[in-house]
Amino acid sequence: MTSLPSSVDVAIIGAGAAGLGAAHALQGSGLSVIVLEARNRLGGRAWTVQASPEVIFDVGCGWLHSADKNSFVAIAKRLNFAVNTDLPPWRDRAFGEVFPERERDEFAREIDAFYDRVSEAAEAGEDAPAERYLEPGNRWNPMINAVSTYVNGCELDRVSILDMDAYEDTYFNWRVRAGYGALIAAYGASCPVALNCNVSLIDHSGKHIRIETSSGTLTADKVIVTVPTNLIADEAIRFSPPLPAKVDAAAGLPLGVDDKVVLALEDAEAFPKEGNLRGATMRTAMGTYHIRPFGQPCIDGFFGGTFARELEDAGEGAFAAQSIDEIADYLGNDIRRKLKPLAESRWGHDPFARGAYSHALPGHAGDRAVLAASVDGRLFFAGEATSPTFFTTAHGARDSGERAAKEVLAALLRP
């Protein structure tokens, strides 16, 4: 898209939602800007594919969470992307009798009571693993833990209650008909991006910051780093001089694993649109399924935590195989012939993500602010993990990029 310059005023590392948000915020500033992206596409962990002629699939993020406060809603309207405001199928649209209504209602009461206990404990100000607030012996505990793997990418023993309580959920969850990833790619189309440009070193020892990439070396006066925390913690991108506080903060905010699969569904008209399929299985290692999203002839599956990591390690096709087995267990063996794998994600094995989205380990809720803080007025940090209340979301990432860009502009105004 853009060739690599020898020097710029501001270099932005990563063309996900955060990097693109920063680039937009710097447009019209008079500064020379370049976004350096290791992938061959825009969007990072937001990615829409045409899984079949009839099925559009968001391999990454798919929901406009907290939509009444989500900055991508206005962007979607500006770019003429249709936004769907129907209720999500998570609680009230169960398909079949594999999870009877009476049991669904009981589970809803128990998980709400768990969240209330976590919130009450968080108000006391002392951090702890969320697992501590499961009611001992409660039959629903494995499924409450399963929901954590979907929401946090990990089980409750690895989740900080202070971080969990800080998340701002307004319970408005909308969708982009053409795909959230497609929206974010369109949002970035006007930004100056160098693709296939993997950054390995940020040397801030001299007057100008030197950036080593797979496409060559350039210098910048300011740098905004928006890469996932696992890359910083693993030092896939190195800083010279080292920044141990940033590495430690990133390690306290690891990316959990969440993955999606889409299966073509034959004779789809026999199934309801926007249905939810999840069994009362009393186990944490389980998928949850969305039947005919947008009326498409398919079923989406979602997996998280340790189970998702195990399926990733099992190789390509493992998510589809597990989904077909689980769906057949719920709906009968005849369904197998109606299901065909189309696409799946493996974010933990993605070299430029190494996970799905961040959670704070117990005792590390404060690491979000540590990671977000600038260094010497020259290095700035953004990404969903730096958002104080909208972490794990694409709009939280975008807003953090805008915040970092404003910090750059403020630094340039200082004598």
C-alpha positions in Angstrom: 0.0 0.0 0.0 2.8 2.4 1.0 6.5 2.0 0.5 8.8 2.3 3.5 10.2 5.8 4.0 13.6 6.4 5.5 12.3 8.7 8.2 9.0 10.0 9.6 7.7 12.1 12.4 5.5 9.3 13.8 5.7 5.6 13.2 2.8 3.4 14.4 3.5 -0.3 14.9 0.5 -2.4 14.0 -2.5 -1.8 11.6 -5.2 -3.3 13.9 -7.9 -1.2 15.3 -5.6 0.7 17.6 -3.0 1.5 15.0 -5.6 2.7 12.6 -7.3 4.8 15.3 -4.0 6.5 16.0 -3.4 7.1 12.3 -6.8 8.7 11.8 -6.3 10.9 14.8 -3.0 12.2 13.3 -4.5 13.0 9.9 -4.4 16.7 9.2 -1.8 17.3 11.9 0.9 18.1 9.3 3.1 15.3 10.6 4.5 12.5 8.4 3.1 9.2 9.6 3.5 5.6 8.6 1.8 2.5 10.0 4.0 -0.6 10.0 2.1 -3.9 9.7 3.6 -7.4 9.8 0.6 -9.0 8.0 -0.4 -8.7 4.4 -3.7 -7.1 5.4 -5.3 -4.5 7.7 -7.2 -5.3 10.8 -5.1 -7.4 13.0 -7.4 -9.6 15.1 -10.4 -8.2 13.1 -10.7 -10.2 9.9 -13.7 -11.0 7.7 -13.6 -13.7 5.1 -16.0 -15.0 2.4 -16.1 -18.5 3.8 -18.4 -19.7 0.9 -20.4 -17.9 -1.7 -23.3 -17.7 0.8 -21.4 -17.2 4.1 -19.5 -14.2 5.4 -17.5 -15.1 8.5 -15.7 -12.9 11.0 -12.7 -14.9 11.9 -11.9 -12.5 14.7 -14.1 -10.0 16.5 -17.7 -10.0 15.4 -19.8 -8.0 17.9 -20.0 -4.3 18.5 -20.0 -4.7 22.3 -21.3 -1.8 24.4 -22.7 -0.5 21.1 -24.3 2.6 22.6 -20.7 3.7 23.5 -18.9 2.0 20.7 -17.0 4.4 18.4 -17.2 2.0 15.5 -21.0 2.4 15.3 -20.7 6.0 14.1 -17.8 4.9 11.8 -20.0 2.2 10.3 -22.7 4.7 9.6 -20.2 7.1 8.0 -18.8 4.3 5.8 -22.3 3.0 4.9 -21.9 -0.3 6.7 -25.3 -1.7 7.8 -25.5 -2.3 11.6 -27.8 -5.0 12.9 -29.3 -4.2 16.3 -31.1 -7.5 16.9 -30.6 -9.0 20.4 -27.8 -11.5 20.5 -28.7 -15.2 20.8 -26.8 -15.9 24.0 -29.6 -16.4 26.5 -33.1 -16.3 25.0 -33.0 -18.1 21.7 -32.1 -21.6 22.7 -32.7 -24.2 20.0 -34.2 -27.6 20.9 -34.4 -29.2 24.3 -30.8 -29.9 25.0 -30.8 -27.0 27.5 -34.4 -26.8 28.8 -35.8 -23.4 29.7 -36.1 -24.3 33.4 -32.4 -25.1 33.5 -31.4 -22.1 31.4 -33.2 -19.9 33.9 -31.5 -21.6 36.9 -28.1 -21.2 35.2 -28.8 -17.5 34.5 -29.6 -16.9 38.2 -26.5 -18.7 39.3 -24.1 -16.9 37.0 -25.7 -13.5 37.8 -25.2 -14.3 41.5 -21.6 -15.2 40.8 -21.0 -11.8 39.1 -22.7 -10.1 42.1 -20.3 -11.8 44.5 -17.3 -10.7 42.3 -18.5 -7.1 42.1 -19.1 -7.0 45.9 -15.6 -8.3 46.6 -14.0 -6.0 44.1 -15.6 -3.0 45.8 -13.5 -3.9 48.9 -10.4 -3.1 46.7 -8.4 -6.3 47.3 -7.6 -8.4 44.2 -8.1 -12.1 44.0 -8.7 -14.8 41.4 -12.4 -14.8 40.3 -12.5 -18.6 40.9 -12.6 -17.9 44.6 -16.2 -16.5 44.3 -17.7 -19.7 42.8 -20.1 -21.2 45.3 -18.6 -24.4 46.6 -20.4 -27.5 45.2 -22.6 -25.5 42.8 -23.5 -27.8 39.9 -23.3 -24.9 37.5 -19.6 -24.0 38.3 -18.1 -25.8 35.3 -20.4 -23.9 32.9 -19.8 -20.6 34.6 -16.1 -21.3 34.1 -16.9 -22.1 30.4 -18.5 -18.7 30.0 -15.2 -17.2 31.4 -13.3 -19.0 28.7 -15.5 -17.2 26.1 -15.3 -13.8 27.8 -11.8 -13.8 29.0 -10.0 -16.5 27.0 -9.1 -18.4 30.1 -10.6 -20.0 33.2 -11.5 -18.1 36.3 -8.4 -19.0 38.3 -6.4 -16.7 36.0 -8.8 -13.7 36.1 -8.4 -10.7 38.4 -11.6 -9.6 40.1 -10.6 -6.0 40.0 -10.0 -6.2 36.2 -13.2 -8.1 35.7 -15.2 -5.5 37.6 -13.6 -2.6 35.7 -15.0 -3.8 32.4 -17.8 -1.5 31.2 -20.6 -3.6 29.7 -23.7 -1.7 28.7 -25.3 -4.9 27.4 -25.9 -3.4 23.9 -24.4 -5.9 21.5 -24.8 -5.2 17.8 -23.3 -6.6 14.6 -22.0 -5.4 11.2 -23.8 -7.2 8.4 -20.8 -7.1 6.1 -18.4 -8.1 8.9 -16.6 -6.3 11.6 -13.3 -7.1 10.1 -14.5 -5.6 6.8 -15.5 -2.4 8.5 -12.2 -2.0 10.2 -10.3 -2.7 6.9 -12.4 0.0 5.2 -11.7 2.4 8.1 -8.0 1.9 7.5 -8.1 2.2 3.7 -7.1 5.9 3.8 -4.2 5.4 6.2 -0.6 5.2 5.1 0.3 1.6 5.8 3.3 -0.5 4.9 2.3 -4.2 4.8 4.5 -7.2 5.2 6.7 -5.1 7.4 7.5 -7.0 10.6 9.2 -4.8 13.3 11.9 -6.6 15.3 13.7 -3.8 17.2 12.8 -0.3 18.5 16.1 1.5 19.4 15.3 4.6 21.4 18.9 5.2 22.6 19.6 8.1 20.1 18.2 11.4 19.2 15.9 9.7 16.6 14.3 6.3 17.2 15.6 3.6 14.9 13.1 0.9 13.9 14.4 -2.3 12.3 11.9 -4.2 10.2 11.8 -7.1 7.7 11.5 -4.4 4.9 14.4 -2.3 6.1 15.3 0.3 8.7 13.7 3.7 9.3 13.9 6.5 11.9 11.1 8.3 13.7 10.7 11.1 16.2 7.8 9.4 18.0 6.6 5.8 18.0 3.2 4.4 18.9 3.3 0.7 19.7 0.0 -1.1 19.4 1.0 -4.8 19.1 -0.7 -7.6 21.3 0.7 -8.0 24.8 2.1 -11.5 24.1 4.5 -10.1 21.5 5.8 -7.6 24.0 6.0 -10.1 26.8 7.8 -12.6 24.6 10.1 -9.8 23.3 9.2 -10.6 19.7 9.8 -6.9 19.4 12.8 -5.8 21.4 13.4 -2.4 22.9 16.9 -0.9 23.2 17.5 0.2 25.9 15.2 -2.5 27.4 11.9 -1.6 28.9 11.5 -4.2 31.7 8.4 -2.4 33.2 6.6 -2.8 29.8 7.6 -6.4 29.4 6.4 -7.2 32.9 3.1 -5.3 32.5 2.5 -7.2 29.2 3.2 -10.5 30.9 0.6 -9.6 33.6 -1.9 -9.0 30.8 -1.6 -12.1 28.6 -3.8 -12.9 25.7 -6.2 -15.8 26.3 -7.3 -18.1 23.6 -10.7 -17.9 21.9 -11.4 -19.4 18.5 -14.3 -19.6 16.0 -15.3 -22.1 13.4 -18.0 -21.9 10.8 -19.8 -25.0 9.3 -22.0 -25.0 6.2 -25.5 -26.2 7.0 -27.5 -28.1 4.4 -31.3 -27.8 4.5 -30.8 -24.7 6.6 -34.4 -23.6 6.2 -35.4 -26.4 8.6 -33.5 -24.5 11.4 -34.3 -21.2 13.0 -32.4 -18.0 12.2 -30.2 -16.6 15.0 -30.6 -19.7 17.2 -28.4 -20.6 20.1 -27.2 -24.2 20.7 -25.5 -25.1 24.0 -26.0 -28.1 26.1 -26.4 -28.3 29.9 -23.2 -30.4 29.9 -21.8 -29.4 33.3 -18.3 -29.2 31.9 -15.9 -26.3 31.0 -14.5 -27.9 27.9 -17.4 -27.2 25.6 -18.4 -25.1 22.6 -21.3 -22.7 22.1 -23.1 -22.5 18.7 -24.9 -19.8 16.8 -27.3 -21.2 14.2 -27.9 -19.3 11.0 -26.4 -15.9 11.9 -28.0 -13.3 9.6 -30.0 -16.2 8.2 -27.0 -17.6 6.5 -26.8 -21.4 5.8 -24.2 -22.1 8.5 -23.5 -22.7 12.2 -20.8 -20.7 14.0 -19.0 -22.4 16.9 -17.0 -20.6 19.6 -14.4 -22.1 22.0 -12.2 -20.6 24.7 -9.5 -21.2 27.3 -7.6 -24.4 27.8 -10.0 -26.4 25.6 -9.5 -24.0 22.7 -5.7 -24.2 23.2 -5.9 -28.0 23.1 -7.9 -28.0 19.9 -5.4 -25.5 18.3 -2.6 -27.9 19.2 -4.5 -30.8 17.6 -4.1 -29.1 14.2 -6.2 -27.7 11.5 -9.7 -29.1 11.4 -9.9 -30.0 15.0 -12.4 -27.2 15.8 -14.7 -28.4 13.0 -14.4 -32.0 14.0 -15.2 -31.2 17.7 -18.1 -29.0 16.6 -19.7 -31.7 14.4 -19.3 -34.3 17.2 -20.9 -32.0 19.8 -23.7 -30.8 17.6 -24.5 -34.4 16.6 -24.5 -35.3 20.3 -27.2 -32.6 20.9 -29.3 -33.0 17.7 -28.7 -36.6 16.6 -26.3 -38.3 14.3 -28.3 -37.5 11.1 -27.1 -33.9 11.4 -23.5 -34.9 10.5 -24.3 -35.2 6.8 -25.7 -31.7 6.8 -22.5 -30.1 8.2 -19.4 -29.2 6.2 -16.3 -27.3 7.5 -15.7 -23.9 5.9 -13.2 -21.9 8.0 -11.8 -21.7 11.5 -9.4 -19.6 13.5 -6.3 -20.5 15.5 -5.3 -17.3 17.1 -3.0 -18.8 19.7 -0.9 -20.1 16.8 -1.0 -16.9 14.8 2.6 -15.5 15.0 1.5 -11.9 15.0 -1.2 -12.3 17.8 -0.3 -15.4 19.9 -3.8 -15.2 21.4 -7.2 -13.6 21.2 -7.6 -10.8 23.8 -6.1 -9.8 27.1 -7.1 -10.5 30.7 -5.3 -9.3 33.8 -3.9 -12.0 36.0 -4.9 -11.8 39.7 -2.9 -9.0 41.2 -2.2 -7.3 37.8 -5.2 -5.2 37.2 -3.0 -2.1 37.5 -0.8 -3.3 34.7 -3.2 -1.8 32.1 -2.2 1.7 33.2 1.5 0.7 33.4 1.4 -0.6 29.8 -0.5 2.5 28.5 2.0 5.1 30.0 4.4 6.8 27.6 8.2 6.6 27.9 10.3 9.8 27.7 7.7 11.6 25.7 8.8 9.5 22.6 7.4 6.0 23.0 3.6 5.7 23.3 1.5 2.5 23.8 -2.0 1.6 22.7 -4.1 -1.5 22.1 -7.1 -3.2 23.7 -5.0 -4.2 26.7 -4.3 -0.5 27.5 -8.0 0.4 27.6 -9.1 1.0 31.3 -12.7 -0.1 30.7 -13.2 -1.5 27.2 -10.3 -4.0 27.0 -10.9 -7.1 24.9 -12.8 -5.1 22.3 -12.0 -3.6 18.9 -13.5 -0.2 19.9 -11.4 -0.2 23.1 -8.4 -0.7 20.9 -9.4 2.0 18.5 -10.1 4.5 21.2 -6.7 3.8 22.8 -5.0 4.5 19.5 -6.7 7.9 19.4 -5.6 8.5 23.0 -2.0 7.7 22.2 -2.1 10.0 19.1 -3.4 12.9 21.3 -0.5 12.2 23.7 1.9 12.5 20.8 0.5 15.8 19.7 0.6 17.1 23.3 4.2 16.0 23.6 5.1 17.9 20.5 3.6 21.1 21.9 5.8 20.9 25.0 9.0 22.9 24.9 
